[in-house]
Amino acid sequence: MTTLFRYLLDQRGLGDHRAFLPGFRKAADELADIGNEPALRNLDPALTTFEGWYYGRRQPQRDARRVLRHWLGYSVEALWSPAASVLAHERENTAADGRAEQSTVPDTMRRTAVMAAQRAADFAMGAEHGQIGPETLGLVTDKVAAIVEDYPRVPLSAIWDELAATQDQVFRLIDGGRIRPSQGRDLGVLATILSFHMAKGCHDMGDARLAMTQARAAGVAAQWAEHTGLIGLTLGLKSLISYWSNQAGQALHYARQGAAACHDSRGTVTVWLAALEARAAALLGDEESATTALTRADTLRQRVVPDDLDHLGGLLTFPEAKQLYYTVETRVLLNHRGTDVLTLAETAAHAFSNPQATHWAFGDQAGAQCNLALTRLNSDQLDGAAEAVRPVLDLEPTRRNLGIIVSAGRVATALTHSPARDARTARDLHQEIEAYSSTGPTRPALTR
């Protein structure tokens, strides 16, 4: 049995005692600072203790339990449970469709049901040997739809293995040469969507190189499928990756390239590309281009006719709430101040306050909250800024992806330039954000 503890360490490359210790020590130091408990700083698990934990032969005791909970974001009971069971249960509980938690179903029954469903899927796909039948394509399509729906809402680790396995399945179906002419485009669309999400996942983990590799694969698949919306979407993703990597020029180039590639589209991807262009131009300090792009995004919104990507939802659509969030971020980057910007920022944050809303995404909510904090700082509202960023700082480590960490870091930078930078609240908040950001993007993306 692979425990959740071992799974999380393996995902981070910490399966070796020497690789494990620095992270454990850092978490112990953080906990020592929070609780003023200097004794925690000397808490170093021996090799034999670590191996006992790693191979599931023993569980940690006393202070070590607290450190692991603080570091990994799960209770010790969950950490020493089967990884597949915990992650499947987590996905069920956090799914976006508003299903009530089925607490009356024992975990053992749920695990059996999951394994049986997977076996049935394997049978169906294998039974249609010699060609790709409708059931095979239907099973893969259902998996892709579930991934698209869950991605903005659940920790990446809850769907990462399923995402990678489904991408591999689609690639193998394409490479197997059993494709009917009518199925080629459908598989190309699925390959694009899966590679798009793999790229976003690598980006969330802070690996721009791997993210771009997956984005390029998505672009090839989109061209193969001859799907204009997806071509624009993959170029938009390259812009997003570049933007959060502080490569504003590249971000602007990809956004404009995407807009040119799908200028005839009526889906929301055109609005997203204009908003991406505005944000990238703002990062470059080009106010004229940023303002023009924002205006174009508003114009394009008026002519939107939802397409197949919009109907799939998730990251494949660009709702009005998200457009407002991008607009606020653009204006914040341009250092716009005043009541109108503050009102927009408050409206954007409120738009992501309800997790049951169809457009809700934890990353967008965090970004909107950080932008609200920045606008309040620009209005000399230190306490209001601290209140706005608090939900972001309270996010479980499993949800702190690269974009969230960069957004929080912008608040920390703004604090150092604020007239109130010497106030106790500002100093404490800056220190907390620095500790939050220093964990690095690889921790957030895969702990969930």
N, C-alpha and C positions, 0 to 999 in steps of 0.2 A: 504494500500500500504506500503510495506517495502522499505524504501529509501536505497540507497547505503550506506549512513552514518550509519544507524542502522545495516545494514548487516555487514559492516566492524567491527563495535564495537562488535557485537554478535560473530563474528568469533574469536575475540581475548579475549572474556570473559570480555568485558568492558561495558556491558550494565547497570552497576550500577554506580551511580555518584561518589562514593568513589573510585571505580576501574578506572574510566575514568580520574580523575583529575591528577594523577601522570604523565601519558603520555602526557596530554595536557600541563601541566606545563613544562615538559622537552622540548617539541616542541617549546613552547613560549620562553624558555631560549635560545635554539639554535638559534631561529630567532633574539632574542635580541643581541646575540653575533655577528651574521652575519652583522646586520645592525646598531650595536651600538645604540640600542634603549632600554635603561634600563626600560622604562615604561612597556614594554611587560612582565616583570617578575612578575608583580602584577595582571596579567589578569587571574582571576579565575571565571569561570562561576558558578553562583549559581545553586542550585538544581533545582529550577523552570525553569531556562534557559536551563539547560541540558535536562530536561524532555521535554521541548518544542521542542528542536532539535531532541531528540531521537524519539519522536512520530510524527515528521513531522509537528508539529503545527506552527513552526516558523523557520526562518533561521537566522544564525549568522550575525552580523553586523561588519563593520569596521575591527579592528585588529583581532578579533576572526576568521574572514574569512581567513585572511592570515595565522594564526597559523594552522587552520585545513587543509588548502591546503598544507602547508609545512609538516605537520605530516602525512597526509593520502595520499598525492600524487595525489589528484583529485581536480578539480575546485569545488566551492560550488554549481554551477549549476548541475554538475554531481552527487555530493554527495546527493543532495535533489531530484534526479530523481529516478524512480523505479530501484531497484537493478538489477532485471532480465534484464531490457532493456539495462542498461549500460554495464553489463558484456557480454551480447550476442553481443552487438555492438562492444565491445572491442575485443572479440574473432574473429569476422568477419574481423576487421581491421588488426589484427596481425597474421592471419592465414598464413601458410608457402607457400601456393600454388601460391602466386603472384597474386591473384585476385585483380582487381582494386576495390577500395572502392565504394560501391554503394550509393553514397551520394544523388542520385536522389530519392531513396526510403524513404518515411517518416518513422520515428521511429514507429509511431502507426501501420503502415502497417507491418513493420518487426516484431513487437511484436505479432500481430495477426497471422502472418505466423508461428512464432515459436510455439505459443500455438496450432494452428491448426495441425501442424506437430506432436506435442507430442500427441495430442488427436488421431490422425490417427494411430500412433504407438501403443498407448494403445489399440485401437480397434483391430488392427491386431493381437496383442499378446493375447488379450482376446478371439478373435473369434476362435482361434485354441485351444479351450478348449479340455481337455481330453488327449492331446498329444502336443508335441512341433513340430510344423510344420515348413516348410522351410522358411516361411516369418518371423516367430518369431526369428529363428536362424539368418536369414539374417539381420534383424533389429539390433540385438545385435552386430553382427559382424561388421556392418557399424559403430555403435557407438564406438566400441573398436578401429577400424582403425582410426577414427577421433581423438580420445584421444591420441593414439600413435603418430600421426602426429603433434598434437598441443603441446604436453607436453613440449618439449625442447624449444619452441618458445614463448609461451604466459605466462603471469602471472598465477600462480597456482589457484588463486581465480576465474579466468575466466572459468576453467574447473572442479574445485573441486567438486561442487555439482553433476555435470553430471557423474564424475568418481565414486563418492560414490554411486549414484543411480544405475548406470549400474552394478557395482559390486554386489549390493544387488539383482538386477534383476537376474543375473547369479546364485548367490547362491540360490535364491528361485526356479529357474528352476531346479537346481540340487537336492535341498531338496524335491521338489514336487514329485519326483518319476515318472515323465512322460517321462523319457528319453528312447529313443530307443537305442539299443546297438551301432548303428552306430553314435549316437550323443554324447555319453559319452565322447569320446576323444576330440571332438570339444569344448564341454563346459568346459572340464578340461583345455584346452589350453587358452580359454577366461578367465577363473577364474584366471589362473596363471598370465596372462598379466595384468589384472586389479589389482590383489593384488600386483604385482610388482610395478605398478605405484602408488598405494596407499602407499606402503612402501616408495617409493622415495619421495612422497609428505610429509609424516610424517617426514622423514629425513630432507627435505628442511626446514620444520618448526622448526627443532632442537629438535625433540622428538625421540631419538634413541630407546627408549623402545617400543613405538608404531610402529616405523618403523620395528623393528625386529619382532614384532608380525605379521605384515602384510607380511613380508618376509618369515616367517615360514609357513604362510598359502599359500603363493605362492609356496613354496617348496613342500608342501603336494599335491597341485593341479598338479604340474608338474610331481610328481611321479605317481599320479593317471592317468594322461594323457600319461604317459610313453614317454615323450618327452625329449630326451637327451639334446638338446640345451637349453630348458627352465630350466632343472635341473641345468645345468652349469650357466645359467643366474641368477637364484635366489641365488646361492652360491656366484656369483660375486657381487650381490647387497649387501649381508651380509658383504663381504669384504669392499665394498665402504662405507657402514654405519660405520663400525668399524674404517676405515682409518680416516674419517673426525671427528670421536669421539676420535681420538688420541689413539686408541687401536691397535697399529701396529702389535702386536703379533697375535691378533685375525684376523686382516685383512689378514695377511700372511697365516694363517691357512685356512681361507675360500677360498682364491684364489687358493691355492694348492689343496684343496678338490674339488673345481669346475673343475680344470684342469683334475684331475683324473676321475671325473664323466663323462666327455664328451671328452675323449681323442680320440675317433673315429670320432668326429664331424669335418666337414670341414668349418663350418660357422665362421663368425668373432668373435663369442663368445669366441673361443679358444685364439684368439689374445688378446681380452680384459682381459681374466683371467691371461695371462702371463704379460700383462702390469700392472694389479692390483698387481700381485706378486712383480714386480719390484719396484713399488711405495711404497708398504708396507715394503719391505726389506730396501729400502733407508731410510724410516722413522725410522727404527730400527738401521740405520748406518751400515748395512751389505752390503758393496759395492760389494763383490764377488757375493752374491746371486742376488743382483739387476742387475748387469751387465749380469749375465747368463740369467736371465729372459728376459731382453731386447733383447738379442740375439735370444732367443727362440721365442719371439714375432715376430721378423723380419723373422725368418724361417717359422713360421706358416702363416704369411701374404702371403708368396709365394705360399702356397698350398690351399689358401682359394677358396672355391666354395660357392657362396652365397646361403643360405638356406631360408626357409620360414620366419624366423625371420628377416633376412637381407632385404628381400623384403618388410616387414612391415615398417622397418625404425625406425626413432626416437631413443629412448633409447635402442631398441632391436638390433641395429647394431653398429659396431665399425669401422667407416671409418678411412682412413689413416691419415686424418687431426687430428683426436682425438688421434690416436696412437702417433703422433708426439708431441702433447700437453703432453701426459703422459710421453713420453721419456724425454722431457725437464724438467718436474716437478721432475722426478726421479733424473736427474743429478743436478738439483738445490738443492734438499734435500741432495745429496751427497757432496754438496759444490764444484762442479766442476766449474772451471773458464776458461776463455780464449775465443778467437775469435770464435772457433767452436761452443761452447755452445751458445754464443751470437747470432750467425748466425741462429742456430736452433730455438732459442726463437723468433727471428724476423720472421722467416718463419712460425712458429706455429701461432703467433699472426696474421700474414697476412692471413693465411688460414681461419680464422674466422672473417675476416673483411667485408665479404659480406653477409648480412642477407638473400639474395635470394638464396644462395647456399643450396643445399639439405641437407648438413651435418651441417648447422649452428645451433648453440644453444647458447642462451645468457649466460648460465652458463659456457660453454666451452670457449666462447670468453673472459669472465671476468677472468677465470683461466689463460688463455694464456697471457693476458695482465699483470696479477700479476707476472707470471713467468718471463716475459720480464723485468718488473721493477726490479726483484731480480737479474737477470743476469747483468743488467746495473749497479745496485748498486755494484755488485761484481767487476765491471770494473771501479769503481769510476766515474760513469756517473750519478751524482745526478739529473741534469736537465732532462736527458733522462729517468731516472726512474720515475720522477714526471710526465713526459709526458705520459709514458706508463700506469700508474695507474689512470690517470685522467678519462678515460671513465668509469672505475669501480666505482670511487667515484661519478660520475655524474649519475649513474644508479638510476632510480626512486626507491623509497623504496619498491615498489611492487615486484621488481626482486631481492632483496638482500637476497638470500637464505643462508643456513648455509655454504655451500661450498665456496660461494663468500666471506662471512664475514671472514671465517678462512683464505682464501687466502690473503685477504687484511690485516689481522692481521699479517701474515708472513712478509709482506712488512714493517709494522710498527716495528716489532721486528728487522728486518735487519737494519732499519734506526738507531736504538739505538746503533748498533755495527759498523756503518759505520764511516770511518775517517772524513766524512763530517757531523757527527751528530750534531755538534754545529752550522752549517750554518743555516741561517734564513729559507731557503727553506726546509731543513730537519726537523726543529722544527715545522714549520707550517704544513708540510705534515703529520708528526707523529700525531700532535694534531687533524688534520682532520680525519685521519683514526681511531684514538681512539674514536672520537665522532661517526663516522660511525658504528664502531663495537659495541659500547655500546648499540645500539638500541636493540640488541638481535635477535636471529633467528626467534622468533615467529612473530615479526613484519613483516619481509620481506616476509615470505612465504605466508601469507594469505591476505596481503593488495591488492594484484593485482587483 
